Amino acid sequence: MKSKQLVAIENLDKYWDEYLYSYEHHEYIDLYQDGNVSDNDSQRCIIEFNNNIYKKIKEFAKIRKIEFSVLFNAMWGFMLERYNNKKDVVFGNLISIKSPNRELNINVIIPVRVDCTENIRILDCIDKIQKSADSHINNLPSLANDNNLYILKRKFIDHIIAFESDINETNNNISLEYNLFLTVICGESLNLDFRYIKTKYSEKSIKNMVCHLERIAEQIIKNPEASTNTIELLTQEEKHKILSEYNSQYNASFKSIVTLFKENVKKYPDNIAVTIGERSITYMELDSYSDEFAAFLIKKGVTKESIVAIFAERKIETIVGIVGILKSGGAYLPIDIDYPQERIEYIIENAKVKCIVGGTTLSKVPNNIVKVDLFSKDSYVENDYSIEYKASPNSLAYVMYTSGTTGTPKGVMVEHKSVIRLVKDTNYVEFKEDDVVLQTGSIVFDASTFEIWGALLNGSTLCLVNKMDMLDTSKLKSVIEYKKITIMFLTPSLFKLLVEDDISLFKNVRELVVGGDKMPCKQATQIINKYKALKLVNGYGPTENTTFSTCFLVDKPYENSIPIGKPITNSTAYIIDCFGNLQFMGLSGELYVGGVGVARGYINNTELTNEKFVVLPFISKDYLYKTGDIVKMMQDGNIMFLGRRDNQVKIRGFRIELNEIENRLLSYEQINDAVVKICSNNNSDEYICAYVTGNNIDCNKVKEYLRKFLPEYMIPNYIITLSNLPLTINGKVDKDALELPVNFCENATNEPINDLERSMCDIWKKILQHNAINVDDDFFEMGGDSLKVMAFISEAQKRGLKLSFTDIYKYTSIRELVSNKKVQIIGIPKVKDKDNLRLSFAQEGIWFNSKIEPIYNVVLSVSINKKPLDIAILKKAIEIVIKNNQELRTIIIEKDYVPYQKVYDEVISDITYEKHLDKTEQELRKFFEHQETYREYKLDEAPLFHFRIGESGDGSIILTIGTHHVLADAYAINIILEEIDKRYSELLNGNEIIADENKTTCADYAMWQREEFEKKGYYSDVEYWEKKLQGNMNIIEFPKKENSKYGDYEGNGMRISIPSKNIKAFSELCKTINISMYAGYAALFYIFLNYIYDIDDIAIGTATVGRDRSEIQDSLGNFAFASLIRTEVSKNDSFIELAKKTKKTINELYEHQALPFEMILKETTVDRKYHKLPYRILIEYIKNERLSTNLGFTVADYSNEITPADFTFFIQSEPDEEYLTFYYKRNLFDDEEIEDFVYLMKDIFEEVVNKPTAALKEYDL
């Protein structure tokens, strides 16, 4: 049996659930926040309400017997509705009730709902609030303790209001659990005591609220019988400002497109009008051909405003056809040749097309339509046929079909004058007669209106480009440079891809308009910073308002979103709230656009035309188009796009009605229910995802079915079958509860079998944002599209691989591409100019450092176990290695303070054989290493590599290699040893020695690296490091020992001997948690430093190998440089948790390792005081997998007599053993200190392998 208390709570639940039924919003106030405030401190502001208005509303409430709190709640609700652009809002009231024992007052927050969805009278709404308030009193909780107290606090309440009669009675101890707490003090005067979070509200926004409340109060008093829809926030002066100052007048007279085109023919007869590849036609030729074609169309029955469909192809003839159609008096209707047959037939039928123009694609057209072959000479009538141009400014110019809500597309009718308004005497772009406009998109989309007529009505050249060239960055760049493109339009997704792939293709572009979706801030910033002369414009507009309605010049960086600007010439834009009134500046509403660009309506669809094209008498007698876009106007009059109010979206610039996809899915026999939503991945790439219910659904067959009706860009990337669609408490589909399809491939079974397939899988993971890839997966089924094909090709090129668009579309899996040999391995190009060979970034950094620290050598020693050893053959093998590798014949020269490489064809080899019979093997090693460590190099004098072969008294043979660090890293020395070993064997056995003449050299890489930097600027790397290194980083200083006898760079090393069982256990642990040994060792080092120095935010240096391309894995030279890995260490972390964080940091480093630390500081705003940070505390991990099979080299010794870093954790991973060493500067550390460090590291190792899941604070150290 239920207790009385439980029954009471259930009844309360039912009451409040009924009161809030169908309410799902979260209301907030967003008005002129101060973006410069970063702390969450609270602020208090007390404002006295206008006393005259207060007296009137008090009297109003008294006469009508309304509680003042109810009247104020109504006023607040009316304001909140307009702030949120919703007709139904909820906020909180704080009231006090007595506890059961009547001893305490308990504060309770109850929801107050103001619902104006039914367009009721103001008085009726107030009465409704009054009745709810009375009812609430009887349904408040009265339970004794906090655990059982039913606090009516809902997630959608952002702020609360309390009412007091005395300002001294206000509760100053109320904690700001909400963003705003308002106490309304009703006495002789009305005081509003606001307490708010500074990051959410500003004092100005608070004052605006009070002004709006006063204005609402006046309207209530003046006309309480009026509809709640009539309440406005704007004054007459504010209305006038929006209607007049921020909207252009459009009194200009217009001509037809044909008339203006003919004028340009007269002015620029010999200018190139249209070009593609090596083909071009002049304005005079285009005029002549289009006249002949128009004459033929007229003979075929085309007359004024006849709809003539034209299959859109990227050919000069298509432009001739479009101009000819307009000259005949008709209107053109472009149809994509790749549309499904059903869609083509629907468009032809819906538009009542009687004539269609095209080429071989005319076979797709029903036989009852007049077909005209655009490419046949028979379709052109000689000039003796006189044409009377029938078009006027108000004539129909074209019909363009866009996605529709009912499952079928809708045709937008655009007149001549609307096109003229777009491209003549504009305020957002300047067309000149010597401009070349690139036509980037398909003619079936309205951006083509800007491109085609922007060129042809201004004497400019229209440059067409093949689709495949458009989607290949290198070919597109060639077109832009060869054709001298000056004006371009791009969709944001293509703009983003091109900037990231090769920003240099924009270097000669003068005007760049980006539109069709939100412009990406990051790439916009890169463009305006790189090319100051380029004018970057953010263009916004629906097809129904002729391409662009508003535009914004992007002249500074934006972090979150870029405004869409103000109306272009002869256009207007108004923001209307949900009640049909002009919206206050800074508040969201629907954008209505007007002016000369407004379309005539939808062809043969009067009902939809009347719904979307409306007249608002208080604004204008002309038609406005309801865009469905939610926007707000900033204080400077610029408009900011916020989102959509319906189910329409933009994907890669394509306008899509999700309802059209849903309706098509529902027409599939096996599907019972369907919902479509837009998802995004970690790269912010958006894709279409469909969720369906039904029986025996084959998703591939569903896609095949959809392709019969929908264009490819509308086919869902993913179709997910569910047993039921999730619903909200109100019975609507809960789209937020639909899981994102990010892990579809987690159970990939067909793993890559070679390095090429593995590299391809890595590329797919990156661009498709999947955690696992199956080599038999279909690229397009996994979410690929034409832009991701571009990204695929671009990323492959970065890794030395070449693919073609055609092959990717034909062979859609990795295995198909590889097995059919469609992946070409391309290398870094060989340098041609050998007189001006720059250093790589890594080399140049070391060269600069060597100016300060003259001894910067790399020295390595090995013992040779080969017995007997032929010294003469060994020396000959070394000479061959020098001959075959130009890096060993290179010097560094300086021109105007800039270092260059100079390569000699031959050098005198410095190879010595010395006997030191008085020394043991170890002593001889140390002797050689000491001499080579302190050798001072003149970098402009050869030879710079020194090979010393020594024989000790015990018969051991030592080989020591020394050079300057600018010419080699430790990795390169191991390559030299491997080559010496190989050549020795070949000489010994009399084998032919074949040099690898195609091997990529360090000079090749250096020149390629600089060209890549010039093209791309490594912006993603710079951005990553800007964020990674922000804030204050801990700098650990090591004081010099007093009276130390050692120099600044004299070093020493101490081995850390870890039992082999612990090394093995550690290795198994790393494998189990899927991290590299390097990440594991770095996590150990973090624990060590956290314990010693008690800091959490730890940035340590690391030596980056820098060999991120396959071509340079066997190249000599220096590619390594110092960088940073920064990780937050918590004593509550376990080793596993810390190791995973460390892995993430290291993976990020690998992804952004293009720049050495010196360049990172140069390219970012990171404080220069950190320039030595990578050289203070360093971790260095060298994994040597190169085995000596002939000479029997022992494990290499790296000289530690000179150490550039203050303190280094060095790990040398050999095939049979791990060697761990602490290297340190002797003037900073005593040997005894380092011994303590060694013991500590051993203890940490022991704790980690035994307690990997325990928190670090539990370690016994």
ZIHU-V271947 format. One record per backbone hydrogen bond with DSSP energy under -1.0 kcal/mol. NH is the residue of the N-H (numbers start at 1). CO is the residue of the C=O. Records with the same first field share a line. If there is no record, write none. Layout:
NH=CO ; CO
This chain:
7=3
8=4
9=5
10=6
11=7
12=8
13=9
14=10
15=11
16=12
17=13
18=14
19=15
20=16
23=20
27=156
37=34
43=196
45=194
47=192
49=190
54=50
55=51
56=52
57=53
58=54
59=55
60=56
61=57
62=58
63=59
64=60
66=61
71=67
72=68
73=69
74=70
75=71
76=72
77=73
78=74
79=75
80=76
81=77
82=78
83=79
84=80
86=81
89=114
91=112
92=159
93=110
94=161
95=108
97=106
99=104
102=99
106=97
108=95
110=93
112=91
114=89
116=87
119=116
122=226
123=224
125=121
126=122
127=123
128=124
129=125
130=126
131=127
132=128
133=129
134=130
135=131
136=132
137=133
139=136
149=145
151=149
153=151
157=154
160=180
161=92
162=182
164=184
169=166
177=175
179=158
181=195
182=160
183=193
184=162
185=191
186=164
187=189
191=185
192=47
193=183
194=45
195=181
196=43
197=179
198=41
200=197
201=197
206=202
207=203
208=204
209=205
210=206
211=207
212=208
213=209
214=210
215=211
216=212
217=213
218=214
219=215
220=216
221=217
222=218
223=219
226=223
228=120
230=227
231=228
239=235
240=236
241=237
242=238
243=239
244=240
245=241
246=241
248=571
260=256
261=257
262=258
263=259
264=260
265=261
266=262
267=263
268=264
271=268
273=281
274=281
275=462
276=279
279=276
281=274
283=271
284=269
286=282
287=283
288=284
289=285
290=286
291=287
292=288
293=289
294=290
295=291
296=292
297=293
298=294
299=295
300=296
301=298
302=297
305=329
306=303
308=331
309=355
310=333
311=357
312=335
315=313
319=315
320=316
321=317
322=318
323=319
324=320
325=321
326=322
327=323
328=324
329=326
330=325
331=306
332=397
333=308
335=310
339=336
344=340
345=341
346=342
347=343
348=344
349=345
350=346
351=347
353=348
356=370
357=309
358=372
362=359
363=360
364=361
365=362
369=366
370=354
372=356
374=358
376=373
379=376
380=377
381=292
385=382
395=392
397=414
398=414
399=332
400=412
402=410
410=402
412=400
413=601
414=398
416=395
417=393
419=415
420=416
421=417
423=419
424=420
435=432
437=461
438=487
439=463
445=442
448=445
449=446
451=447
452=448
453=449
454=450
455=451
456=452
457=453
458=455
460=455
461=435
462=273
463=437
464=275
470=466
471=467
472=469
476=472
477=473
478=474
479=475
480=476
481=477
482=478
483=479
485=480
486=436
487=436
488=511
490=513
495=491
496=492
497=493
498=494
499=495
500=496
501=497
502=498
505=502
506=503
507=504
509=506
510=486
511=486
512=535
513=488
514=537
515=490
524=520
525=521
526=522
527=523
528=524
529=525
530=526
531=527
535=510
537=512
538=552
539=514
540=550
545=542
546=543
548=546
549=540
550=540
551=566
552=538
554=536
564=639
565=639
566=551
568=549
571=568
572=594
574=592
576=590
577=581
580=577
583=575
586=633
587=584
589=631
590=576
591=629
592=574
593=625
594=572
596=570
598=595
599=544
600=413
603=411
605=602
609=605
610=606
611=607
612=608
613=609
614=624
619=616
620=616
624=614
625=593
626=612
627=591
630=643
631=589
632=640
634=638
637=634
639=565
640=632
642=630
643=630
645=628
649=656
651=654
654=651
656=649
658=647
660=657
661=657
662=658
663=659
664=660
665=661
666=662
668=665
671=668
672=693
673=693
675=691
677=689
679=687
681=685
684=681
687=679
689=677
690=718
691=675
692=720
693=673
695=670
702=698
703=699
704=700
705=701
706=702
707=703
708=705
709=706
710=706
714=711
715=712
717=688
718=688
720=690
722=692
728=732
731=728
734=726
735=733
737=734
738=735
742=740
746=743
748=745
751=749
758=754
759=755
760=756
761=757
762=758
763=759
764=760
765=761
766=762
767=763
768=764
775=750
777=774
779=812
782=778
783=780
784=779
789=785
790=786
791=787
792=788
793=789
794=790
795=791
796=792
797=793
798=794
800=797
801=796
802=824
808=804
809=805
810=806
811=807
815=775
817=813
818=814
819=815
820=816
821=818
822=817
824=802
826=800
834=832
844=840
845=841
846=842
847=843
848=844
849=845
850=846
851=848
852=849
853=849
858=963
860=961
861=1197
862=959
864=957
865=1192
866=1191
874=870
875=871
876=872
877=873
878=874
879=875
880=876
881=877
882=878
883=879
884=880
888=885
889=886
891=902
892=939
893=900
895=898
898=895
900=893
901=837
902=891
904=889
911=909
912=947
914=949
916=951
919=916
924=920
925=921
926=922
927=923
928=924
929=925
930=926
931=927
932=928
933=929
934=930
941=938
946=962
947=910
948=960
949=912
950=958
951=914
952=956
953=919
955=952
958=950
959=862
960=948
961=860
962=946
963=858
965=856
967=964
973=969
974=970
975=971
976=972
977=973
978=974
979=975
980=976
981=977
982=978
983=979
984=980
985=981
986=982
987=983
988=984
989=985
991=986
997=995
999=996
1005=1001
1006=1002
1007=1003
1008=1004
1009=1005
1010=1006
1011=1007
1012=1008
1013=1009
1014=1010
1015=1011
1016=1012
1017=1013
1019=1016
1022=1018
1023=1019
1024=1020
1025=1021
1026=1022
1027=1023
1028=1024
1029=1025
1030=1027
1041=1227
1044=1041
1051=1201
1052=1224
1054=1222
1056=1220
1063=1059
1064=1060
1065=1061
1066=1062
1067=1063
1068=1064
1069=1065
1070=1066
1071=1067
1072=1068
1073=1069
1074=1071
1075=1070
1080=1076
1081=1077
1082=1078
1083=1079
1084=1080
1085=1081
1086=1082
1087=1083
1088=1084
1089=1085
1090=1086
1091=1087
1092=1088
1093=1089
1094=1090
1098=1127
1100=1125
1101=1177
1102=1123
1103=1179
1104=1121
1108=1106
1112=1109
1113=1110
1121=1104
1123=1102
1125=1100
1127=1098
1129=1096
1133=1130
1136=1252
1138=1134
1139=1135
1140=1136
1141=1137
1142=1138
1143=1139
1144=1140
1145=1141
1146=1142
1147=1143
1148=1144
1149=1145
1150=1146
1151=1147
1152=1148
1157=1122
1160=1156
1161=1157
1162=1158
1163=1159
1164=1160
1170=1167
1171=1168
1173=1170
1175=1172
1176=1173
1178=1207
1179=1101
1180=1209
1182=1211
1184=1213
1194=863
1197=861
1199=859
1203=1049
1206=1175
1207=1176
1208=1223
1209=1178
1210=1221
1211=1180
1212=1219
1213=1182
1214=1217
1219=1212
1221=1210
1222=1054
1223=1208
1224=1052
1225=1206
1226=1050
1228=1225
1229=1225
1234=1230
1235=1231
1236=1232
1237=1233
1238=1234
1239=1235
1240=1236
1241=1237
1242=1238
1243=1239
1244=1240
1245=1241
1246=1242
1247=1243
1248=1244
1249=1245
1250=1246
1251=1247
1254=1251
1256=1133
1257=1131
1258=1255
1259=1256
1261=1259
